[in-house]
Amino acid sequence: MVCPNMLLRLLFLVCCSSSLAASAAAASSSSGSACSCSSSSDETSYSFPSTRIEDTLALLDDAEISSNNGSTILHLTPAASSNKSGTALLPTPVTLWRRLDYQTTAAQPGSYSKQDASLNTSFTMRVQYANAKYSPADDAAAAAAGLNNGLAFVIVPTINGPPPPGSAAAFAVEFETGDNRSITVSITTGGNIIAAATATTTTTNQTNSYYAVWIDYNGEKHRLLIYIDLQDRPKPQKPCLDVPLNLSSVVPDRAFIGFSATTTTTTTGGSSSAMDELLLHRYSILSWSLTVKLPPSPHGLDFEWKVILPAVVGTVAITAIMNVIVAALYLNSKYNKLKMELVLTEALRRLPGTPREFKHAAIRKATNNFDEGRKLGNGGFGAVYRGTIRSSSSSAGKNKATTAAAAAVSSSSVEVAVKRFTRDENRCYDDFLAEVDIINRLRHRNVVPLVGWSYEKGELLLIYEYMPNGSLDRQLFPKEKPGRILGWTTRYGIVTDIAAGLHYVHHEHEHMVLHRDIKASNILLDAAFRGRLGDFGLARIVVGLDKNSYTDVGVAGTWGFIAPEYSVSHKATRKTDVYAFGVLLLEIVTGRRVLCKFQGTFQLLVDWVWRLHREGSLLDAVDNCIASSTEEFDADDAIRLLLLGLACSNPNPSDRPSMTEVVQVVARSAAPPDVPPVKPAFVWPPEGGVEVDSDDVDSSGSDVYASLCEWEEEETSSSDALAHEHMVLHRDIKASNILLDAAFRGRLGDFGLARIVVGLDKNSYTDVGVAGTWGFIAPEYSVSHKATRKTDVYAFGVLLLEIVTGRRVLCKFQGTFQLLVDWVWRLHREGSLLDAH
């Protein structure tokens, strides 16, 4: 059978080759494109005003855009300002001509011919006169005062604006107001006027003049025509300027297009501001449209066929290869699914008291084809749906040996909860078998009973007895206003039920079972609000040489409910379940989540209750809903459960009670545990040491600190640091470990958790536990315990987001607590990334 991994690699390479071929074909038919405004490969168009954000003009110096009464105006000389002007350009360059082929003659070695684009632009400009009684005599006064005042349509080589006078790479069409409000039009290249004319169009308006201008450049005939008239008049038949011009000889192939105004004093003494206000005009652009079009390349067709033909042939061949690979993958997938179905069926048949198998069609009918309205919840495994199985459909099971719960199904309709596995296929089968193997063995009133299972076409389903009151977390932390508040008696009974169920799986069952995910959402409530343990997807039966613990590659469970020693050793024990039970117990009594807000700051629930205990106000932790309810509340029982919760969540496992002791305390047959007033510090390794694989520990660890000190003493640049003799992993990048000197330059600090990478594996450092700060720890590091450069990069990325957003790694967004990373990802997905600033 073909190896799936090799097929996937081959498919990846083929896809890359196909992409390269398509890119080559596309490149052959395209030339340099223009600005980010509306454009194709050979044509660029722009219009002002525009509502598109990518069409925003680059405003230089004193240029500005104003909006008033729905009108958008570009001001090149700001209002009520003397001796000020500005420039407005398209934000990206426009292709004005292209190179064709190189000459091979001896007369012009290395030269090339050019192909000019055709340019057509029109705009409406407003000239606002500072002096309403402006006369020809004022022109003479302006000239005598050395005032230069005008507007120009410009093509410049850089976005920095018009180049200094005399520069060879610049083109402008200038407009200046003269006698009797007339307009003088001049064409300049490289600072030299090559043509000029005065438009005969005049206006009687004493305040403002509005002109329409058309500039047409024919790239094929190399001719420039300029038309001007008053606004709202049609384009004149005769241009005011008609000059021959080779635009490619005066501007670069890609240049910036826009407008520029000059309002400057050229005399040495200058002029007074009063004269400036009297003599200078204000220029504005009311509308503008631009089109630049390159003609087709004369050699494009031959060149395109030379590239396109091989690309087409290659694409056909690649498509055929891809079809073969896809077919092989499909057949391989079908074979694996068939093989897995046989293995799964055989494994289920070997289980003691084989659970009942249901037809997949019957489950689909029971859940109305897995209707979203019947969804009860989601988890890491998939989703849970509510369904109703009737006796007529349930009788289709293949195996007649059923459990007591399944037997009830065959005689009448029953409400069920269908757990649908949708995770990665390999993990899916493992989790499915593990859960069926465990839950099928358990028989207890405080464990959710398994009704049966179903498997068809790779889809795995587990069918449980339906719990009418849902999960405990929905009762404790309702999203909407609760219809019923859990009273004290009900809560105490739920604690009793959970303790009894956990005691059963720890001490009463034939083999010890570790649940490894005790939390409110995994506690289900039946019609009488009796608590039952559910979701044994992460549970494990402890067998083998070590009958007291289960060691896994990663850490199973939910953050906040994971015991400290489990995070370090990866060994799950009864005491790690007890720790989670203690946290859950505190949630039930306080009505608060494991992480929530206290007096304006975010704290762990366990730490908050420990502080109240230290202050002697433990009863203040009790849920206000209980204290204010009419139901009788027993303060002594509340203190009993709170002390028990603190004892169970003690950081050190040896100081936690067993479930046998817990059941006795809850049943009031034993006194509440003696809890110290201050939360004990977590000690690791515990007294007597901990077994550690010597291969996983770096033998040079004792020399790390000294070596790091020597390294820190070297005054090196960042590039020198990267070239250090041995790779150093910091393992605790966060804001509090970045120190700032007098010039606010950042420096890495606190190398207490850092390690030098030496030995056989020079790319990673493996430790017994996970070093670093929650929120900055890379996911793969939490699972593998291998620190690499990439784990430091992950922490740097989180720190970077903190710096840019000004928010902590965990904070409140729109009333809910989220990880900063998840919040920024969501903004990125919605296209509003700048909202994170």
C-alpha positions in Angstrom: 0.0 0.0 0.0 1.2 3.5 -0.9 2.6 5.5 2.1 0.2 8.4 2.8 3.0 10.7 4.0 5.0 10.2 0.8 1.9 10.9 -1.3 1.2 14.1 0.5 4.7 15.3 0.0 4.6 14.5 -3.7 1.2 16.3 -3.9 2.7 19.3 -2.3 5.6 19.5 -4.7 3.2 19.0 -7.7 1.0 21.9 -6.4 4.1 24.1 -6.0 5.2 23.3 -9.6 1.7 24.0 -10.9 1.6 27.4 -9.1 5.0 28.3 -10.6 3.8 27.4 -14.1 0.7 29.4 -13.7 2.7 32.4 -12.4 5.1 32.2 -15.4 2.1 32.2 -17.8 0.6 35.2 -16.0 3.9 37.0 -16.0 4.3 36.6 -19.7 1.1 38.5 -20.4 1.6 41.4 -18.0 3.9 44.3 -17.7 4.6 46.8 -15.0 1.3 47.9 -13.4 0.5 51.2 -12.0 -0.9 52.6 -8.8 -3.2 50.9 -6.2 -6.1 52.8 -7.6 -8.3 51.1 -10.2 -5.9 49.5 -12.6 -5.2 46.6 -15.0 -1.9 45.3 -16.2 -1.7 48.1 -19.0 -4.1 50.8 -17.8 -4.4 52.9 -14.7 -7.4 55.1 -13.8 -8.0 57.4 -10.9 -10.8 59.8 -9.8 -11.1 62.4 -7.1 -13.0 62.6 -4.8 -13.0 58.8 -4.1 -14.5 56.8 -1.3 -12.0 54.0 -1.6 -9.3 54.1 1.2 -6.6 52.9 -1.2 -7.2 55.9 -3.4 -6.1 58.4 -0.7 -3.7 61.0 -2.0 -0.3 61.6 -0.4 -0.5 65.2 1.0 2.8 67.1 1.3 3.6 70.4 3.1 0.5 72.5 3.5 -1.9 70.6 1.2 -5.1 69.6 2.8 -8.5 68.0 2.0 -11.8 69.4 3.4 -15.3 68.1 3.3 -18.3 70.5 3.6 -21.9 69.9 2.7 -21.1 66.7 0.9 -18.3 68.3 -1.2 -14.7 67.2 -1.0 -12.1 69.7 -2.0 -8.3 69.4 -2.3 -6.6 72.7 -1.2 -3.1 73.3 -2.5 -2.9 76.7 -0.7 -4.6 76.6 2.6 -7.3 79.2 3.4 -6.3 82.2 5.5 -2.6 81.4 5.2 0.0 83.5 3.5 3.2 82.3 1.9 2.1 78.6 2.2 1.6 75.9 -0.4 1.5 72.2 -0.8 1.6 69.1 -3.1 -0.8 66.2 -3.5 0.4 63.0 -5.4 -1.0 59.6 -6.1 0.4 57.3 -3.4 2.0 54.8 -5.8 3.9 55.4 -9.0 2.3 55.1 -12.5 4.0 53.4 -15.4 4.4 56.0 -18.2 6.5 54.1 -20.7 8.1 50.6 -21.2 11.4 49.4 -22.6 11.1 47.2 -25.7 14.2 45.6 -27.1 17.9 46.3 -26.8 19.8 47.7 -29.9 22.7 45.6 -31.1 24.3 48.2 -33.4 27.7 49.5 -32.8 26.5 53.0 -33.0 24.3 52.7 -29.9 25.5 49.7 -27.8 23.3 48.9 -24.9 20.5 51.4 -25.8 16.9 50.4 -26.1 13.7 51.7 -27.7 10.7 53.0 -25.6 7.0 52.8 -25.9 5.1 55.7 -24.4 1.7 55.4 -22.7 -1.1 57.7 -23.6 -2.3 60.1 -20.8 -5.6 61.8 -20.5 -6.6 63.8 -17.5 -9.2 66.5 -16.7 -9.8 68.5 -13.6 -11.7 71.4 -12.2 -9.8 74.1 -10.4 -10.9 77.0 -8.3 -8.9 80.2 -8.0 -9.9 82.2 -4.9 -8.8 85.8 -4.9 -7.6 87.2 -1.6 -8.5 90.8 -2.8 -11.9 91.1 -4.4 -10.9 94.3 -6.1 -7.8 92.7 -7.7 -6.6 94.7 -10.7 -3.7 94.5 -13.3 -1.9 96.9 -11.1 -1.8 94.3 -8.4 0.0 92.0 -10.7 2.7 94.6 -11.1 2.8 95.0 -7.3 3.1 91.2 -6.9 6.0 91.1 -9.3 7.7 94.0 -7.6 7.2 92.3 -4.2 8.8 89.0 -5.6 5.6 87.0 -5.1 5.2 83.8 -7.2 1.7 82.3 -7.2 0.4 79.4 -9.3 -0.8 75.8 -9.6 0.8 73.0 -11.6 -0.1 69.5 -12.8 3.2 67.6 -12.2 4.9 64.3 -13.0 7.8 63.8 -10.5 10.2 60.9 -9.9 9.7 60.6 -6.1 6.9 60.9 -3.6 8.8 63.7 -1.9 7.3 66.3 -4.3 8.7 68.4 -7.1 12.5 68.2 -7.4 14.7 71.3 -7.1 14.6 73.7 -10.0 16.8 72.6 -13.0 16.2 68.9 -12.3 16.0 66.9 -15.5 13.5 64.3 -14.3 10.4 66.5 -13.9 7.4 67.6 -16.0 4.8 70.3 -15.2 1.9 72.1 -16.8 1.7 75.4 -14.8 -1.3 77.7 -14.5 -0.9 81.3 -13.3 -3.6 84.0 -12.9 -2.8 87.2 -14.8 -4.5 90.5 -16.0 -8.3 90.6 -15.9 -8.5 87.1 -14.3 -6.8 85.5 -17.4 -4.9 82.2 -17.1 -1.4 81.7 -18.4 -0.5 78.1 -19.3 3.1 77.0 -19.6 4.8 73.6 -20.0 8.1 73.0 -18.2 10.5 70.1 -18.4 13.6 70.0 -16.2 12.7 73.5 -14.9 12.8 75.1 -18.4 9.6 76.5 -20.1 9.2 74.9 -23.5 5.9 76.4 -24.4 3.4 78.9 -23.0 0.1 80.6 -23.9 -2.5 82.8 -22.3 -6.1 81.5 -22.3 -8.6 84.0 -23.6 -11.3 82.7 -21.2 -12.0 85.3 -18.5 -14.6 85.6 -15.7 -16.4 88.5 -14.0 -16.6 86.8 -10.6 -14.7 89.1 -8.2 -14.1 86.3 -5.6 -13.7 83.0 -7.2 -12.9 81.7 -10.7 -13.7 78.1 -11.7 -11.8 76.5 -14.7 -12.0 73.1 -16.4 -8.7 71.8 -17.8 -8.1 68.9 -20.2 -4.6 67.5 -20.8 -4.1 64.9 -23.5 -0.9 63.2 -24.4 -0.7 60.9 -27.4 2.1 58.4 -26.7 2.2 57.1 -30.2 2.4 60.5 -31.9 4.3 62.1 -29.1 2.1 65.2 -28.9 0.7 67.1 -26.0 -2.6 69.1 -26.2 -4.0 71.4 -23.4 -7.5 72.8 -23.3 -9.0 75.2 -20.8 -12.4 76.9 -20.4 -14.7 78.0 -17.6 -16.4 75.3 -15.5 -19.5 73.6 -16.9 -18.6 74.4 -20.5 -17.8 71.7 -23.0 -14.3 70.8 -24.0 -13.1 73.4 -26.6 -12.5 72.4 -30.2 -9.1 74.1 -30.3 -6.4 73.6 -27.7 -4.7 76.5 -26.1 -1.4 74.6 -26.4 -0.4 72.0 -29.0 3.3 71.0 -28.7 5.4 68.0 -29.8 6.8 66.2 -26.8 8.5 62.9 -26.1 7.4 62.3 -22.5 9.7 59.2 -22.1 12.8 61.5 -22.5 11.9 63.8 -19.6 10.4 61.5 -16.9 11.3 58.0 -15.6 9.3 55.0 -16.6 7.5 55.0 -13.3 6.7 58.3 -11.7 4.2 60.0 -9.3 1.4 62.2 -10.7 -0.5 65.0 -8.9 -0.7 68.7 -8.3 1.6 71.3 -6.7 1.1 74.9 -5.8 3.6 77.7 -5.2 3.0 80.7 -3.1 6.4 82.0 -2.2 8.4 85.2 -1.8 11.4 85.4 -4.1 12.8 88.8 -3.2 15.5 89.0 -0.6 13.7 91.4 1.6 10.4 89.5 1.3 7.0 91.1 1.6 4.8 91.9 4.4 2.0 89.6 5.4 -0.5 92.3 4.6 0.7 92.4 1.0 0.7 88.6 0.9 -3.0 88.5 1.9 -3.7 91.2 -0.7 -1.9 89.8 -3.7 -1.7 86.0 -3.3 -4.4 83.7 -4.6 -5.7 80.3 -3.3 -5.8 77.3 -5.6 -8.0 74.3 -5.0 -9.0 71.1 -7.0 -12.7 70.3 -7.0 -12.6 67.2 -9.2 -10.0 65.2 -11.1 -9.9 62.1 -13.4 -6.9 60.4 -14.8 -6.3 57.6 -17.3 -2.9 56.3 -18.3 -2.9 53.5 -20.9 0.0 51.5 -22.4 -0.4 50.2 -25.9 0.0 46.4 -26.5 3.7 45.3 -26.8 4.6 44.7 -30.5 6.6 41.6 -29.5 4.2 40.4 -26.8 2.4 37.7 -28.9 5.6 35.9 -29.9 7.0 36.1 -26.4 3.8 34.9 -24.8 3.5 31.8 -26.9 7.1 30.9 -26.0 6.1 30.8 -22.3 2.5 29.9 -22.5 2.9 26.7 -24.6 5.3 25.0 -22.2 3.2 26.2 -19.3 0.0 24.7 -20.8 1.7 21.4 -21.6 3.3 21.3 -18.2 -0.1 22.1 -16.5 -1.8 19.2 -18.4 0.9 16.8 -17.3 0.8 18.1 -13.7 -3.0 17.7 -13.7 -2.7 14.1 -14.8 -0.1 13.4 -12.1 -2.3 15.1 -9.5 -5.3 13.0 -10.5 -3.3 9.8 -10.1 -2.1 11.0 -6.7 -5.6 12.0 -5.6 -6.9 8.6 -6.7 -4.2 6.8 -4.7 -4.9 8.9 -1.6 -8.6 8.2 -2.0 -8.1 4.5 -2.3 -5.6 4.5 0.6 -8.1 6.5 2.8 -10.9 4.0 1.9 -8.6 1.1 2.8 -7.6 2.7 6.2 -11.2 3.4 7.1 -12.2 -0.2 6.3 -9.3 -1.5 8.2 -10.1 0.8 11.2 -13.7 -0.2 11.1 -12.7 -3.9 11.4 -10.3 -3.1 14.2 -12.8 -1.0 16.0 -15.6 -3.5 15.8 -13.3 -6.3 17.0 -12.0 -4.1 19.9 -15.6 -3.3 21.0 -16.6 -7.0 20.8 -13.8 -7.9 23.2 -15.0 -5.4 25.8 -16.7 -6.9 28.9 -20.5 -6.5 28.7 -20.4 -5.3 25.1 -22.3 -2.0 24.7 -25.2 -1.9 22.3 -24.6 -0.9 18.7 -27.1 1.3 17.0 -27.7 1.9 13.3 -26.3 5.3 12.2 -29.6 6.1 10.4 -31.5 5.6 13.7 -29.3 8.1 15.5 -29.6 10.6 12.6 -33.4 10.3 12.8 -33.3 10.6 16.6 -31.3 13.9 16.4 -33.2 15.3 13.4 -30.0 14.9 11.3 -27.9 16.5 14.0 -29.9 19.7 13.9 -28.2 22.7 15.5 -31.3 23.4 17.6 -30.7 20.1 19.3 -27.1 20.8 20.1 -26.4 20.6 23.9 -22.8 21.8 23.8 -19.3 21.6 22.2 -16.0 20.2 23.4 -12.5 19.4 22.2 -13.8 16.0 21.0 -16.8 17.4 19.0 -20.4 18.1 19.8 -23.3 16.6 21.9 -26.9 16.5 20.5 -30.2 15.7 22.2 -32.2 12.8 20.6 -35.1 10.6 21.1 -34.7 6.9 20.4 -37.9 4.9 19.8 -38.3 1.2 20.3 -39.0 0.6 16.6 -35.7 2.1 15.5 -33.6 1.0 18.4 -34.3 -2.7 17.7 -32.0 -2.6 14.8 -28.9 -3.1 16.9 -26.7 -5.9 15.8 -25.8 -7.3 19.2 -28.7 -8.3 21.5 -26.6 -8.3 24.7 -27.4 -4.9 26.2 -26.9 -3.1 29.5 -29.7 -2.3 31.8 -30.0 1.2 30.4 -30.1 -0.1 26.8 -32.7 -2.7 27.7 -35.0 0.1 28.8 -34.6 1.7 25.4 -35.9 -1.4 23.6 -39.2 -1.3 25.4 -40.0 2.5 25.2 -38.8 5.8 23.9 -36.0 7.5 25.8 -34.2 10.7 25.7 -30.5 10.4 24.9 -27.4 12.6 24.5 -25.4 11.7 21.4 -21.7 12.5 21.5 -20.4 13.0 18.0 -16.6 12.8 17.6 -15.2 15.3 15.0 -11.6 15.6 15.9 -8.5 14.4 14.0 -9.3 10.9 12.8 -6.5 9.0 14.6 -7.1 10.8 17.9 -10.8 10.3 17.3 -10.5 6.5 17.3 -8.2 6.5 20.4 -10.5 8.8 22.4 -13.6 6.8 21.3 -12.1 3.5 22.3 -10.7 4.8 25.6 -14.0 6.3 26.6 -16.1 3.3 25.7 -13.6 1.0 27.4 -13.9 2.9 30.7 -17.5 4.1 30.8 -18.8 0.6 29.8 -17.1 -0.9 32.9 -18.6 1.7 35.4 -21.9 1.0 37.2 -22.8 3.6 39.7 -25.7 6.0 40.4 -23.4 9.0 40.1 -21.9 8.1 36.8 -23.7 8.9 33.5 -24.7 5.5 32.0 -23.7 4.6 28.5 -26.6 3.4 26.3 -24.7 2.4 23.2 -22.6 3.3 20.3 -22.6 3.7 16.5 -20.0 3.8 13.8 -20.5 4.3 10.1 -18.4 5.8 7.3 -15.7 7.0 9.7 -18.2 8.8 12.0 -18.1 7.7 15.7 -21.1 8.2 18.0 -21.5 7.5 21.7 -25.1 7.4 23.1 -25.6 8.4 26.8 -28.7 8.7 28.9 -30.0 12.2 28.7 -29.6 14.4 31.8 -32.6 16.9 31.7 -31.0 19.6 33.8 -27.8 19.7 31.7 -24.4 20.4 33.0 -23.5 22.0 36.3 -21.7 25.0 34.7 -25.0 26.1 33.0 -26.7 26.1 36.3 -23.9 27.9 38.2 -22.9 30.3 35.5 -26.0 30.9 33.3 -25.5 33.2 30.2 -28.9 34.7 30.7 -30.9 35.4 33.9 -31.4 32.1 35.6 -34.9 30.7 35.9 -33.9 28.9 39.1 -31.0 29.5 41.5 -29.4 26.4 42.9 -30.2 26.5 46.6 -27.8 25.5 49.4 -29.3 22.1 49.9 -29.2 21.3 46.2 -25.5 22.4 46.0 -24.6 20.4 49.0 -26.3 17.3 47.5 -24.4 17.8 44.2 -21.1 17.9 46.1 -22.1 14.7 47.9 -22.9 13.0 44.6 -19.6 14.1 42.9 -17.6 12.9 45.9 -19.4 9.5 45.8 -18.8 9.1 42.1 -15.2 10.0 42.3 -14.7 7.8 45.3 -16.2 4.9 43.2 -13.8 5.3 40.3 -10.8 5.8 42.6 -11.3 3.1 45.2 -14.4 0.9 44.5 -13.9 -0.1 40.9 -11.9 -3.2 40.0 -9.2 -1.0 38.4 -8.5 2.5 39.5 -9.8 5.1 37.0 -8.4 8.6 36.9 -10.9 11.1 35.4 -8.3 13.8 34.6 -10.9 16.4 33.7 -13.1 17.2 36.7 -14.9 20.5 36.1 -18.4 21.9 36.2 -19.2 21.3 32.5 -18.4 17.6 33.0 -20.8 17.2 35.9 -24.3 16.4 34.6 -27.6 16.8 36.5 -30.5 14.5 36.2 -34.2 15.4 36.7 -33.8 15.4 40.5 -30.6 17.6 40.3 -28.4 14.7 41.4 -24.9 15.1 40.1 -23.2 12.5 37.9 -19.7 12.2 36.5 -19.6 12.6 32.7 -17.2 12.9 29.8 -14.6 10.2 30.4 -12.8 11.1 27.2 -9.6 12.0 29.0 -10.0 9.3 31.7 -7.5 6.4 32.0 -7.5 3.0 33.7 -4.4 2.6 35.8 -2.9 -0.8 35.2 0.6 -2.2 34.9 3.6 -2.0 37.2 2.8 1.5 38.6 -0.8 1.1 39.9 -0.9 4.6 41.5 -0.3 6.9 38.5 -0.6 7.4 34.8 2.2 9.1 32.9 1.4 10.7 29.5 3.3 12.7 27.0 1.3 15.9 27.6 -0.9 17.3 30.4 -4.6 16.4 30.2 -7.4 18.6 31.7 -8.5 22.2 31.9 -6.4 25.2 32.9 -7.2 26.2 36.5 -8.1 22.6 37.5 -4.7 21.1 36.8 -2.6 20.3 39.9 0.8 22.0 40.0 2.8 18.7 40.2 0.9 17.3 37.2 2.1 20.1 35.0 5.7 19.4 36.1 5.8 15.6 36.2 3.1 14.6 33.7 2.0 12.0 36.2 -1.7 11.9 36.9 -2.7 10.4 40.3 -5.7 10.3 42.6 -4.4 13.5 44.1 -4.5 15.3 40.8 -8.2 14.5 40.6 -8.7 15.6 44.2 -7.1 18.9 43.3 -9.6 19.5 40.5 -12.4 18.4 42.8 -11.3 21.0 45.3 -11.4 23.8 42.7 -14.8 22.6 41.5 -16.0 22.5 45.2 -15.0 26.2 45.6 -16.9 27.1 42.4 -20.1 25.4 43.7 -20.0 27.2 47.0 -18.9 30.7 45.7 -20.8 30.7 42.4 -17.7 32.1 40.7 -15.6 30.7 37.9 -12.0 29.4 38.4 -10.8 32.8 37.0 -12.8 35.9 37.5 -12.6 39.5 38.6 -12.2 40.5 42.3 -12.0 44.2 43.2 -10.9 45.2 39.7 -8.2 42.6 39.2 -8.2 39.1 37.8 -7.4 36.4 40.3 -7.6 32.6 40.5 -10.6 31.6 42.6 -8.4 29.4 44.8 -6.1 32.3 45.7 -9.0 34.6 46.5 -10.6 32.1 48.9 -7.1 31.5 50.5 -6.9 35.3 51.1 -10.3 35.4 52.7 -9.3 32.5 54.9 -6.2 34.3 56.0 -8.2 37.4 56.8 -10.7 35.4 58.8 -13.7 36.2 56.6 -14.1 32.9 54.9 -17.9 33.2 54.8 -17.6 36.2 52.5 -16.8 33.7 49.7 -20.2 32.2 49.8 -22.4 32.9 46.8 -24.6 36.0 47.4 -27.5 34.2 45.7 -27.5 31.6 48.5 -27.2 34.1 51.3 -30.1 36.2 49.9 -32.4 33.3 49.1 -35.3 32.3 51.3 -34.0 28.7 51.6 -32.4 27.8 54.9 -28.6 28.3 54.8 -26.2 26.4 57.1 -23.1 28.6 57.7 -21.3 25.7 59.4 -21.7 23.5 56.4 -20.5 26.3 54.1 -17.3 26.6 56.2 -17.0 22.8 56.1 -17.1 22.7 52.3 -14.8 25.8 51.9 -12.2 24.3 54.2 -12.5 21.0 52.3 -12.1 22.8 49.0 -8.9 24.6 50.2 -7.5 21.3 51.6 -8.2 19.5 48.3 -6.6 22.3 46.3 -3.4 22.5 48.5 -0.4 23.0 46.2 1.4 20.0 47.7 -0.2 16.6 46.9 0.9 15.0 50.2 -1.2 17.5 52.1 -4.4 16.8 50.2 -7.0 14.4 51.6 -8.0 11.2 49.8 -11.5 10.7 48.3 -12.3 8.4 51.2 -11.6 11.2 53.7 -13.5 13.7 51.5 -16.6 11.5 51.5 -16.4 11.3 55.3 -16.1 15.1 55.7 -19.0 15.7 53.3 -21.1 13.1 55.1 -20.4 15.0 58.4 -18.9 11.9 59.9 -15.5 13.6 60.2 -14.5 17.0 61.2 -13.5 19.6 58.6 -9.8 19.4 57.7 -7.3 21.6 59.5 -6.2 24.2 56.9 -3.3 26.5 57.5 -4.1 30.3 57.4 -1.7 31.0 54.6 -1.6 29.1 51.3 1.5 26.8 51.4 4.2 27.2 48.7 4.4 24.6 46.1 7.5 22.5 46.7 9.0 20.5 43.9 10.5 18.0 43.9 8.8 16.8 47.1 10.6 15.2 50.0 12.2 12.0 48.9 12.8 13.3 45.4 11.1 12.5 42.1 12.1 9.9 39.5 13.6 11.7 36.5 15.0 10.2 33.3 18.6 11.2 33.3 18.6 11.3 29.5 16.1 14.2 29.6 18.2 16.4 31.8 21.1 18.5 30.4 24.3 17.4 32.1 25.8 20.8 31.8 23.0 22.5 33.8 25.3 23.3 36.7 27.4 25.5 34.5 24.6 27.3 32.8 24.4 30.3 35.1 28.1 31.0 35.1 28.2 30.7 31.3 25.2 33.0 30.9 26.8 35.6 33.2 30.0 35.6 31.0 27.8 36.0 28.0 25.9 38.9 29.4 29.1 40.7 30.3 30.1 40.8 26.6 29.0 44.1 25.0 27.6 42.6 21.8 25.1 43.7 19.2 22.0 41.7 18.3 23.9 40.1 15.4 26.7 39.2 17.7 24.2 37.6 20.1 22.9 35.4 17.3 26.4 34.3 16.6 27.1 33.2 20.2 29.2 30.1 20.5 26.2 28.1 21.9 22.5 28.7 21.3 20.8 30.1 24.4 17.1 29.7 25.0 15.7 32.4 27.3 12.4 30.5 28.1 10.7 33.4 29.9 10.3 36.3 27.5 7.7 38.7 28.9 7.3 42.4 29.7 8.6 42.3 33.2 11.9 40.7 32.0 12.6 43.5 29.5 14.6 46.3 31.2 14.9 49.8 29.8 18.1 51.9 30.1 18.3 55.7 30.3 17.6 56.0 26.6 14.6 53.6 26.7 16.5 50.9 24.8 15.2 47.5 25.7 17.5 44.9 27.1 16.8 41.2 27.9 16.9 40.5 31.6 16.3 37.6 34.1 18.1 34.7 32.6 17.2 32.5 35.6 15.2 30.0 33.4 17.5 30.3 30.4 19.5 27.3 29.2 22.5 26.8 26.9 21.8 24.1 24.3 24.7 21.6 24.1 25.0 17.9 23.6 23.7 15.7 20.8 20.5 17.7 20.2 21.7 21.2 19.5 18.3 22.5 18.5 16.2 22.0 21.7 16.4 21.6 25.4 14.2 19.0 27.2 13.3 19.5 30.8 11.2 17.6 33.4 8.7 20.5 33.6 7.6 23.5 31.6 9.5 26.8 32.2 8.0 30.2 31.6 4.9 32.3 32.3 1.3 31.2 31.5 0.1 32.9 28.3 3.6 33.1 26.9 4.2 29.4 26.7 4.0 27.9 23.2 1.5 25.0 22.9 4.0 22.5 21.6 6.2 23.2 24.6 3.4 22.4 27.1 3.0 19.0 25.4 6.6 17.9 24.5 8.6 19.8 27.2 11.1 20.7 24.5 12.2 24.3 24.4 13.4 25.6 21.0 14.1 28.9 19.3 10.5 28.8 18.1 9.1 28.6 21.7 11.0 31.8 22.4 9.6 33.3 19.2 6.1 32.5 20.4 6.6 34.4 23.7 8.1 37.3 21.7 5.0 37.4 19.5 2.7 37.6 22.6 5.0 40.3 24.1 4.9 42.2 20.8 1.0 42.2 20.8 1.1 43.5 24.4 3.4 46.4 23.3 1.3 47.3 20.3 -2.2 46.9 22.0 -1.3 48.1 25.5 -3.2 45.1 26.9 -2.1 42.2 29.1 -2.0 38.7 27.8 -5.4 38.0 29.5 -7.9 40.8 29.8 -11.5 41.8 29.3 -13.0 42.4 25.9 -16.6 43.3 25.5 -17.5 41.9 28.9 -15.7 38.5 28.5 -12.2 37.4 29.4 -10.1 36.4 26.4 -6.5 35.7 25.6 -5.0 38.7 23.9 -3.7 36.5 21.0 -7.2 35.1 20.3 -8.7 38.6 20.3 -6.1 40.0 17.8 -6.6 36.9 15.6 -10.4 37.6 15.6 -9.8 41.3 14.6 -7.5 40.1 11.8 -10.1 37.7 10.5 -12.7 40.5 10.5 -10.4 42.8 8.6 -10.2 45.4 11.4 -6.6 44.7 12.7 -6.0 48.4 13.4 -8.7 48.3 16.1 -6.2 46.4 18.2 -4.0 49.5 18.5 
